[in-house]
Amino acid sequence: MRRRWLPDNVTPFKDKCGRTRYRFRKKGLPQYLFRAEPGSPEFMEEYDRAKNAVAVKKEKHAAGTFNAVIESYYRSKRWARMQESTRAMRRNILERFRAKQGHKPVNRLEARHVDKWMSEMADTPHAANNLRKILAQIMKHAIMLGLRRDNPVDVIDAIQTDGDGFHCWSEEEIAQYDAKWALGTRERLAKELLLYTSLRRGDMVKIGRQHRKGDKLILRHAKNKSDTVIRILDPLAKALDAIEAQHLTYLVTQTGKPFTPAGFGNWFRERCDQAGLNHCTAHGLRKAMARRLAESGATTMQGRAVTGHRSDAMFIHYAAKANREAMADEALERMAENIGIGGKPVDKFANSGQDNG
């Protein structure tokens, strides 16, 4: 029976394990399953996202066409569970694709067609790879609908790119930023939060006093739905204590309102420019933390516990800028000590007074 204290269009139900869960259901909008408990700030954030989801227009399209399958995909549970920013990005790509190919039947798609489209986008490899990734999902949905038995996108490799993505901050660049923005400024607090929480900007703009429990921060990585609990290290503690928190979020705009993810990204990029770090971004600090963890000898599992990465491969990718020479030296020294063959080699002529010539 519906409980009175639940918001409109939210009802409880028992899942297959007997647990009480909550869902949002309203005609014309995607169904949404909540993760947070009712009454919590996180629950209300999810509720706002669910009720403000874009209603999907039910247009009539020929059965079995890309138009029809993509419309069905927009109404799927997978689509409803995506973050709003992810849906917006995918919708842009799919609508551009539909404008050209929407009238064609999905059961006629072959790998050579996908390869041709990607070849035509060779000048923008990241865009080509994004199209490949999303088409693979559309084909999986077509298989679920019984329109195909195979996924032709699976045999197409992604285009190899030379770039490493966002620049990973070096220790010198971190020090240069600190020299420009002192403790007590929003700019310094933003950098310490980005670095020591490893949050993406979409999650970072939500963090506030409610996430602090003693000397720990309880964090939510919305993109991959993972949670982390991290200790507040001294640099972050000093930055938090240097600014009086008067709002629900630690970082606010000049007018006292919470940042939007895009607005924060642009604001922080401008502060990096003012510090002479034109090539540095907010996301690069997430990579810097992964690099620091790798250089400090953290295992992949330990690193993921901090950064919230769901896979070893992704954490390793982010930690790729670690000083491998220093890490190799340390690993070999530990191995040598462990098996009793000695550590670092000693120059037999050093301090011996002998003529090295």
VMD Tcl script that draws the C-alpha trace (Angstrom):
set ca {
  {0.00 0.00 0.00}
  {1.26 3.47 -0.84}
  {2.68 5.42 2.07}
  {1.51 8.99 2.54}
  {4.98 10.40 3.17}
  {6.28 9.41 -0.25}
  {6.35 12.07 -3.01}
  {3.83 11.97 -5.84}
  {4.19 9.09 -8.30}
  {6.57 7.19 -5.97}
  {5.45 3.80 -4.67}
  {7.11 1.01 -2.68}
  {7.42 -2.58 -3.87}
  {9.14 -5.79 -2.86}
  {11.99 -6.98 -5.06}
  {12.79 -10.66 -5.66}
  {14.94 -10.73 -2.50}
  {12.08 -9.43 -0.36}
  {13.59 -5.97 0.15}
  {11.42 -2.87 0.04}
  {12.39 -0.62 -2.85}
  {10.89 2.49 -4.39}
  {10.07 3.47 -7.95}
  {8.82 6.50 -9.84}
  {6.07 5.90 -12.38}
  {4.22 8.55 -14.35}
  {2.53 8.31 -17.73}
  {4.75 9.66 -20.49}
  {7.96 9.49 -18.44}
  {10.51 6.67 -18.01}
  {10.17 4.51 -14.91}
  {12.93 5.12 -12.34}
  {14.19 2.87 -9.51}
  {15.66 4.74 -6.53}
  {18.95 3.89 -4.84}
  {18.76 6.26 -1.88}
  {16.37 5.99 1.08}
  {13.26 8.21 1.12}
  {13.76 11.45 3.00}
  {17.47 11.76 2.26}
  {18.91 14.59 0.13}
  {20.15 12.00 -2.37}
  {16.61 10.59 -2.70}
  {15.20 14.04 -3.48}
  {17.93 14.60 -6.10}
  {16.91 11.32 -7.76}
  {13.23 12.30 -7.53}
  {13.86 15.66 -9.21}
  {15.80 13.91 -11.96}
  {13.02 11.36 -12.50}
  {10.14 13.83 -12.67}
  {12.07 16.23 -14.90}
  {13.10 13.56 -17.40}
  {12.28 14.43 -20.98}
  {9.05 12.80 -22.07}
  {9.51 10.57 -25.08}
  {7.18 11.38 -27.97}
  {5.52 8.26 -29.33}
  {5.81 8.84 -33.03}
  {4.76 6.19 -35.51}
  {7.68 4.68 -37.38}
  {7.90 1.67 -39.63}
  {8.47 -1.43 -37.54}
  {12.04 -2.70 -37.49}
  {13.64 0.58 -38.61}
  {16.33 2.43 -36.71}
  {13.73 5.09 -35.92}
  {11.48 2.55 -34.22}
  {14.30 0.77 -32.37}
  {15.82 4.02 -31.11}
  {12.41 5.21 -29.87}
  {12.06 1.90 -28.04}
  {15.58 2.37 -26.61}
  {14.52 5.77 -25.25}
  {11.75 4.01 -23.30}
  {13.97 1.21 -21.96}
  {15.06 0.63 -18.36}
  {18.67 1.03 -19.43}
  {17.94 4.53 -20.73}
  {15.99 5.51 -17.60}
  {18.90 4.53 -15.35}
  {21.44 6.68 -17.19}
  {22.60 9.98 -15.81}
  {21.00 13.03 -17.39}
  {24.29 14.17 -18.89}
  {24.87 10.73 -20.45}
  {21.38 10.69 -21.95}
  {21.89 14.16 -23.45}
  {25.18 13.14 -25.07}
  {23.78 9.89 -26.48}
  {20.59 11.52 -27.71}
  {22.61 14.09 -29.69}
  {24.57 11.35 -31.41}
  {21.55 9.15 -32.07}
  {19.43 12.00 -33.47}
  {22.20 12.95 -35.92}
  {22.42 9.29 -36.94}
  {18.63 9.01 -37.33}
  {18.52 12.05 -39.61}
  {20.50 10.03 -42.17}
  {19.80 6.38 -41.43}
  {16.62 6.31 -39.34}
  {14.34 4.99 -42.10}
  {16.52 1.95 -42.77}
  {15.83 -1.54 -41.28}
  {18.12 -2.67 -38.48}
  {18.18 -6.27 -39.74}
  {20.01 -5.14 -42.88}
  {22.91 -3.53 -41.02}
  {26.28 -5.19 -41.73}
  {29.74 -4.65 -40.28}
  {30.92 -3.09 -43.55}
  {28.33 -0.33 -43.16}
  {29.62 0.60 -39.70}
  {33.20 0.45 -40.93}
  {32.34 2.82 -43.80}
  {30.66 5.34 -41.49}
  {33.64 5.30 -39.11}
  {36.07 5.73 -42.01}
  {34.14 8.81 -43.09}
  {34.67 10.19 -39.56}
  {38.41 9.46 -39.46}
  {39.18 13.14 -38.91}
  {37.20 13.01 -35.65}
  {38.18 9.63 -34.17}
  {36.62 10.22 -30.76}
  {33.26 11.02 -32.38}
  {33.58 7.91 -34.57}
  {34.29 5.75 -31.53}
  {31.33 7.24 -29.67}
  {29.06 6.39 -32.60}
  {30.40 2.82 -32.66}
  {29.82 2.44 -28.92}
  {26.24 3.69 -29.05}
  {25.35 1.68 -32.17}
  {26.55 -1.44 -30.33}
  {23.98 -0.68 -27.62}
  {21.24 -0.12 -30.20}
  {22.02 -3.47 -31.77}
  {21.84 -5.17 -28.37}
  {18.43 -3.61 -27.92}
  {17.40 -4.85 -31.38}
  {18.46 -8.38 -30.37}
  {16.34 -8.08 -27.22}
  {13.38 -7.03 -29.38}
  {13.87 -10.11 -31.56}
  {14.86 -8.11 -34.64}
  {18.39 -9.53 -34.89}
  {20.41 -12.51 -33.69}
  {23.86 -10.94 -33.97}
  {25.59 -7.63 -33.28}
  {27.62 -6.59 -36.36}
  {29.22 -3.70 -34.47}
  {31.16 -6.12 -32.25}
  {33.55 -7.07 -35.07}
  {34.55 -3.44 -35.71}
  {37.56 -2.17 -33.74}
  {37.64 1.31 -32.29}
  {39.92 3.83 -34.00}
  {43.23 4.13 -32.19}
  {43.92 7.67 -31.00}
  {47.29 9.24 -30.24}
  {46.10 11.44 -27.39}
  {45.78 10.40 -23.75}
  {42.67 12.46 -23.17}
  {42.74 15.05 -20.41}
  {46.18 16.20 -19.33}
  {47.38 14.69 -16.04}
  {48.63 17.40 -13.67}
  {52.26 17.15 -12.59}
  {53.47 18.01 -9.08}
  {55.03 21.18 -10.46}
  {51.71 22.27 -11.95}
  {49.89 21.57 -8.69}
  {52.45 23.75 -6.85}
  {52.07 26.50 -9.48}
  {48.30 26.55 -8.97}
  {48.74 26.71 -5.18}
  {51.12 29.65 -5.55}
  {48.40 31.58 -7.40}
  {45.42 30.64 -5.24}
  {45.98 30.72 -1.47}
  {44.05 28.96 1.28}
  {40.77 30.71 1.95}
  {39.84 31.14 -1.72}
  {37.15 29.21 -3.58}
  {39.76 28.44 -6.22}
  {42.02 26.64 -3.73}
  {39.11 24.74 -2.17}
  {37.96 23.61 -5.61}
  {41.38 22.24 -6.46}
  {41.78 20.39 -3.15}
  {38.30 18.87 -3.45}
  {38.96 17.72 -7.03}
  {42.35 16.25 -6.17}
  {41.64 14.60 -2.82}
  {38.15 13.26 -3.58}
  {38.84 12.18 -7.21}
  {35.26 13.12 -8.04}
  {34.09 14.06 -11.50}
  {32.80 17.60 -11.80}
  {29.16 16.42 -11.94}
  {29.53 14.87 -8.47}
  {31.92 17.48 -7.11}
  {29.39 20.32 -7.38}
  {27.02 18.40 -5.04}
  {29.44 17.68 -2.21}
  {28.79 19.53 1.05}
  {28.71 19.32 4.84}
  {26.18 16.48 4.73}
  {28.83 14.22 3.19}
  {31.34 14.79 6.00}
  {31.31 12.33 8.90}
  {34.14 13.16 11.30}
  {37.42 12.80 9.43}
  {35.80 10.95 6.49}
  {33.91 11.94 3.34}
  {31.16 9.65 2.07}
  {31.14 10.11 -1.69}
  {28.90 9.01 -4.54}
  {30.22 8.44 -8.08}
  {27.02 8.82 -10.09}
  {28.47 7.84 -13.47}
  {29.18 4.23 -12.49}
  {26.95 4.13 -9.40}
  {29.81 3.40 -7.00}
  {30.38 4.70 -3.48}
  {33.64 5.52 -1.72}
  {34.52 6.52 1.83}
  {37.80 8.38 2.06}
  {39.79 10.01 4.84}
  {40.10 13.79 4.71}
  {43.81 14.41 4.29}
  {45.48 17.47 5.80}
  {45.56 19.70 2.67}
  {41.84 19.20 2.10}
  {41.02 19.65 5.80}
  {42.87 22.99 5.85}
  {41.07 24.16 2.70}
  {37.68 23.20 4.15}
  {38.41 24.88 7.48}
  {39.65 28.05 5.77}
  {36.20 28.76 4.27}
  {33.04 28.90 6.35}
  {30.47 26.58 4.79}
  {27.18 28.50 4.68}
  {25.46 26.54 1.91}
  {24.41 22.97 1.22}
  {27.34 22.59 -1.17}
  {30.92 23.57 -0.40}
  {31.34 25.39 -3.70}
  {28.89 28.02 -4.89}
  {28.81 30.71 -7.55}
  {29.38 34.40 -6.88}
  {25.65 34.73 -6.20}
  {25.64 31.88 -3.66}
  {23.99 29.27 -5.86}
  {25.34 25.75 -6.54}
  {27.38 25.35 -9.71}
  {26.10 23.34 -12.64}
  {28.68 20.76 -13.83}
  {29.34 22.67 -17.07}
  {29.41 26.01 -15.29}
  {31.92 24.73 -12.74}
  {34.12 23.24 -15.46}
  {34.25 26.56 -17.29}
  {34.87 28.51 -14.08}
  {37.72 26.23 -12.98}
  {39.30 26.27 -16.43}
  {39.42 30.08 -16.28}
  {41.15 29.87 -12.87}
  {43.72 27.49 -14.32}
  {44.32 29.97 -17.16}
  {44.88 32.75 -14.62}
  {47.50 30.56 -12.93}
  {49.31 30.09 -16.27}
  {48.07 26.50 -16.66}
  {46.18 26.77 -19.94}
  {46.39 23.03 -20.64}
  {45.07 21.94 -17.23}
  {41.45 21.02 -16.45}
  {39.35 19.78 -13.54}
  {39.37 16.18 -14.80}
  {43.16 16.20 -14.99}
  {43.29 16.33 -11.19}
  {41.42 13.01 -11.05}
  {44.21 11.59 -13.17}
  {46.79 13.20 -10.87}
  {45.36 11.36 -7.87}
  {45.50 8.04 -9.76}
  {49.12 8.82 -10.66}
  {50.00 9.63 -7.05}
  {48.39 6.42 -5.82}
  {50.31 4.33 -8.34}
  {53.61 6.03 -7.50}
  {52.96 5.43 -3.79}
  {52.72 1.68 -4.34}
  {48.94 1.35 -4.01}
  {47.51 -1.78 -5.56}
  {44.95 -1.43 -8.34}
  {42.18 -2.45 -5.93}
  {43.35 0.12 -3.35}
  {43.49 2.81 -6.01}
  {39.98 2.03 -7.21}
  {38.72 2.28 -3.61}
  {39.81 5.92 -3.68}
  {38.93 6.99 -7.22}
  {35.72 4.98 -7.58}
  {36.74 3.32 -10.87}
  {34.73 0.15 -11.51}
  {37.44 -1.68 -13.48}
  {41.16 -2.33 -13.16}
  {41.69 -1.31 -16.78}
  {40.24 2.16 -16.31}
  {42.25 2.86 -13.14}
  {45.43 1.68 -14.89}
  {44.62 4.00 -17.81}
  {44.29 6.95 -15.43}
  {47.48 6.04 -13.56}
  {49.50 5.69 -16.79}
  {51.47 8.89 -16.14}
  {53.06 7.47 -13.01}
  {56.86 7.57 -12.80}
  {57.51 4.05 -14.02}
  {61.27 4.20 -13.60}
  {60.98 5.05 -9.91}
  {58.28 2.42 -9.45}
  {60.43 -0.21 -11.18}
  {63.42 0.64 -8.97}
  {61.32 0.31 -5.83}
  {59.76 -2.97 -6.96}
  {63.13 -4.51 -7.84}
  {64.65 -3.37 -4.54}
  {61.82 -4.97 -2.57}
  {62.11 -8.17 -4.60}
  {65.88 -8.31 -4.09}
  {65.54 -7.86 -0.33}
  {62.80 -10.48 -0.21}
  {64.88 -13.22 -1.89}
  {68.14 -12.20 -0.24}
  {70.18 -10.96 -3.18}
  {70.71 -7.46 -1.86}
  {69.14 -4.16 -2.73}
  {70.61 -1.27 -4.66}
  {74.09 -1.93 -6.16}
  {77.02 -0.26 -4.39}
  {79.86 1.43 -6.26}
  {82.91 -0.45 -4.92}
  {85.14 2.55 -5.61}
  {82.91 5.07 -3.79}
  {84.64 6.67 -0.78}
  {87.49 4.10 -1.02}
  {90.19 6.61 -1.73}
  {91.29 4.56 -4.73}
  {92.03 6.09 -8.09}
  {89.04 5.44 -10.35}
  {91.20 6.02 -13.40}
}
mol new
graphics top color blue
foreach p $ca { graphics top sphere $p radius 0.5 }
foreach p [lrange $ca 0 end-1] q [lrange $ca 1 end] { graphics top cylinder $p $q radius 0.2 }
display resetview
